């Protein structure tokens, strides 16, 4: 009998994070994507100069992020570090991920707490992501760092399925964050 990992689908997964957490996120991607083929990682990367998209138009920004960086992904993982909650690029990526258009469906959405902040009592989600988390009942989920490859595969599959099973719960009405919080 085949196990879950033999049967799971490797979803194209956009990984959103604050650049201060890059080493930890790279370890996550190397282990779960490169070493164990749990997902196919997508991302903007740390070498982005200044503003990714030079505009003040919220719809244009979300549309360009979706077209340039999220187009072929179906799930977005937001890696939660100490300052992720206040980063404007993370907010923009979440907003673009939640955008449902004629040419692309919104992504499933899941937050994963990085090990470096797992014991912090004051962990905080980005506001737009928090709007979509309601325990197990929201559009998005907030999870502990996965303890196994099968746990992560199930988390990603669940986020993928929520794109349709919980689509009515997705909310994306906040104005885009215009600057980083400190």
N, C-alpha and C positions, 0 to 999 in steps of 0.2 A: 504494500500500500504506500503510495506517495505521500510525503509530508507536505505541509502547507507551503514551505518555501519552494518546493519543486513545482507547485501549481500556481503560485502568485504571479501577477502581472507587474512588471517593472514600469511604474508610472514615471513620466517625465516630470520632475519635481523642481520647482524654483525654490532656491534657498535664500532667504532674506535674513540679514543680520547686521549688527553694528560692527564697523571695522575694528574696534578694540577687541572683539572676540574672534578675530580671524583665525588665529592659531587653533583655537578650540574647535571652530567650525571646520577648518581644514581637516583636523583629526577625525571628526564626525563623518565628513564626506569620504575621506580615504578609507575608513573602516567599513561604513555601510554601503557606499556605492562602489568604490574601486576594488575593495577586497572581497565583498560579499554580494554584490550585484542586487541589492535590495531596491534601489531606485536609480533613475538616470538624472544626475544633478544638472541643474541649470542655474545661472546666476549672473549678476552684473559684474561682480568682482571688485577687488579693492583698489584697482588702479584708475578709478573714475576721477577725472579732473573736475573740480568745482561743481556746478550744477549739471546734472545729467541732461536735462532738457531746459533750455533757457526760455521760460515762459511763466506768466502769472495766471494762465487760463487753466483751471482745474481739469476740465474735460479734455483739453489738448494734452496735458501732462499725463493723465491716466491712459489716454489712447496711445500715446507714443511709447510709454513704458510697456504696455501690453503688446504693441506691435514689435518693438525692438528687442524686448527681453523675455516676455512671458508667452509669446505667440504659440509655441508648441508644448507648453507645460499644461498639466491638468491639476496639479496639487502645488500649493505653496506651503513650505515649512518656514516658520518664523522662529529663529533660534534666539531664545530669551536670555540675555546677559543683564548685567547690572544697569546699563544705560540704554538698552534697546528701546524702552518705552518712549523715549524722548527724541528719537532720531527721525528727521524729516524724510530721508530717503526710505527708511523702513515703512513709514506711513504711506508714502507714495506707492511703494511696491504692494502693500496690502490693499490700498484703494484700487490699483490697477488689477490686482488678482480678483477682486470682488466684482469687477465690471463685467456685465453680461451684454454682449453686443451681437449684431447680426452675423458677424464673422468669427466670433469666438465665445465660448461659454466661460463663465466664471470658474475659477479654480476652487478646488476643495482647500480648506484652510485649517492648519494645525500649528499650535505653538508648542515648542519643546524647550523646557528649562535646561540650560547648560549646567554641567556639573559644578562649575566655579561659583554658581549662585544658588545651588540647590538647598543650602542650609540658611540662606538669607530669609529673614522674616518679612522683609519689605519688598519682595519680588513684585514687579508690576508689569502688566501688559501694555502695549501701545493702545491708546484709547479706542481706535477703530477696530482693533482686534478684540478688545474687551467687549465692545458692543455686540459682537457675534458669538461670544462664549456664554453659555448658560449651563454650566455643568455638562452633563451628557446630553442635554436637550437642545443646545444651540446649533447654529450652522457650523461653527468652528469648535475645536476642542483644545484644551490646554493640558499637556501631558508632561510627566516627568521624563527625564532622559531615558531612552529605551534600554532595558536590561538585556535584550537579546535581539538578534536579527529578525526573528519571527514576530516579536513585539512591534518593531518598527514597520515591518511589512503590513501587519494588521492595522496599525495606526494610519498608514498612507492609504491603504485600501478603504478604510472607513471614511477618510476625508474625501476620497474620490467619489464614493457612493453618496455622501452628503450633498454633493453638487446637485443631485436631482431629488433625493429623498427629503432634503431640508432646504431646498432653494428658496422657499417662501420666507424663511427666517433670516436670510442674508440681508444685512443692512450696511449701507455705504453712503450715508447722508452727511457726514461731517465734512466741513471744509478741510482742504489739505493743510497739513502743518507747513508753515512757511519758514520756520527756522528750528534749529535744534534746541531742546530744553537742556538746562544745565543741572 
